């Protein structure tokens, strides 16, 4: 099984970048499954048209994160589309669901979205306990397990990976928008701390640089806007053997 995971899509420039490059990715990697993090497709949050374009361009599953509900028009859409998933450890009564089991390469693949708590909102359920419970509840109902761990700190992501290594096929991090260089495999689990960002490169994490700099200088600034200009797509490729163990993990970066 071959899996391509795409890091945080930022604004319409990021959505269009994925749309333009999805065909090239298919030729290069021949993926059986495309997982795309879309929680910043609208800058903050995602709208139904943006989710629709990502799906139409090839995304099999779209994951979200801490900005899942920034655009409230996504609420009825997510309830009607099980392949758009929000963090599993958001407590009820949040709409949508935190995982989905989809067919890929003749296998039942469970894709899970989880939210970290270190330096983030501490109110979601502890992701370690939530993942343990989910693995128990879905035992025998799935083959491979893919986890998008949307978290701020590298330490929490690495701790999560090392704890669940051998219990999932692939674990990757999202949220920081900066691709890391630590792809690895441990006990059959492929891993990358952060997939990086799909969106404008002349920016600060996708935001117009002057606005971000003004904020850090303590100046008055306008509401953050997605930057213009050249873009890039970042993510990772993972290959599994017949036993759902990862045998290959590598970074992806394509200039648009």
HELIX and SHEET records of a PDB file:
HELIX    1   1 UNK A   11  UNK A   29  1                                  19    
HELIX    2   2 UNK A   48  UNK A   57  1                                  10    
HELIX    3   3 UNK A   74  UNK A   80  1                                   7    
HELIX    4   4 UNK A  127  UNK A  137  1                                  11    
HELIX    5   5 UNK A  154  UNK A  164  1                                  11    
HELIX    6   6 UNK A  209  UNK A  216  1                                   8    
SHEET    1   A 7 UNK A   8  UNK A   9  0                                        
SHEET    2   A 7 UNK A 197  UNK A 200  1                                        
SHEET    3   A 7 UNK A 231  UNK A 240 -1                                        
SHEET    4   A 7 UNK A   2  UNK A   6 -1                                        
SHEET    5   A 7 UNK A  33  UNK A  37  1                                        
SHEET    6   A 7 UNK A  61  UNK A  63  1                                        
SHEET    7   A 7 UNK A  84  UNK A  85  1                                        
SHEET    1   B 4 UNK A   8  UNK A   9  0                                        
SHEET    2   B 4 UNK A 197  UNK A 200  1                                        
SHEET    3   B 4 UNK A 231  UNK A 240 -1                                        
SHEET    4   B 4 UNK A 246  UNK A 255 -1                                        
SHEET    1   C 6 UNK A  99  UNK A 104  0                                        
SHEET    2   C 6 UNK A 107  UNK A 115 -1                                        
SHEET    3   C 6 UNK A 144  UNK A 150  1                                        
SHEET    4   C 6 UNK A 170  UNK A 174  1                                        
SHEET    5   C 6 UNK A 189  UNK A 192  1                                        
SHEET    6   C 6 UNK A 184  UNK A 186 -1                                        
END                                                                             
